[in-house]
Amino acid sequence: MPWLNDKTEWKNTRIVFEISEEKNQTIIGLTHIGLVPEVKCYNVCEAGWEQYFGESIPALLATGKGILFDDQYER
């Protein structure tokens, strides 16, 4: 995340995956403990997690190629 001034915002945070089964399907949830609205990167990080889990991982499973966050933006 090169755009962040404070590179320590994720320090002492935890990422927890919750895996369960529902109607013969695997459900994977993610909680980023410590990522709260008061953290400067909150909106960007929340959107990033949504992009990875909502678009990239499903694309990877369906096509063999995920969608990288950087692929969405011109350099």
N, C-alpha and C positions, 0 to 999 in steps of 0.2 A: 504494500500500500504506500507507494512513494509520495502520494499527495498529503499524507498525514505529517504534521509537525511533531507530534508526540508519538514516538515509536514504541512507547511502553504501555499504551492503552489496553492491550490484551494481557499484559503481565498479571499473573494471579487470577486469570479467568480459566474456566474449564468448559470443554465441549463434551456434552453427554449425548450419546445416541440411545434412543429407546426403540427396541425392535419388538414387534408383536405380529400376530397373525389375525386377520379378520376376513371372514368369508373366503377362505382358501387363498388369501393374498398376504404378502408380507408388507407390513407397514413400518417405515423407518421414520422416526421423529428425531429432531435435533433440538437441544436446548443449549444455548451459549450462556452459561452461568457467569454473571459479571458484566455482560454486555447489556447495559441499561441506557435509557434515553439520555441520561446526563453525560454519557461518554460521547466525545466529539464525533467519532466514526459511526455512531449508532445507526443512522439512516443508511449510510453507504454499506455498512457491514450487514445490516438486516436485508437490504436489497441483494447483496452478494450471496448470502446464504439462500435466499429465495431463488435466485437465478441458478445456483448450482443444483439445488434439490428439485426445483420446479421445471428446469429446462435441460441443464447440462447432463445430469445423471440419467434422466429418462432418455435423452438422445443417445447417450453412450450405450445404454442397454438395448435400445431399438436399432441403432445403426452401426454401433462400434466406434462412433466418434462423438465425443462430448463437445460442448460449446464453451470455449474459454472466455472468461470475463473480458480479456484484452481483445478478443476477436470482434467484440461489439463496438469498439471505438477505433477511429482512425488514429494513427500515430503521427 
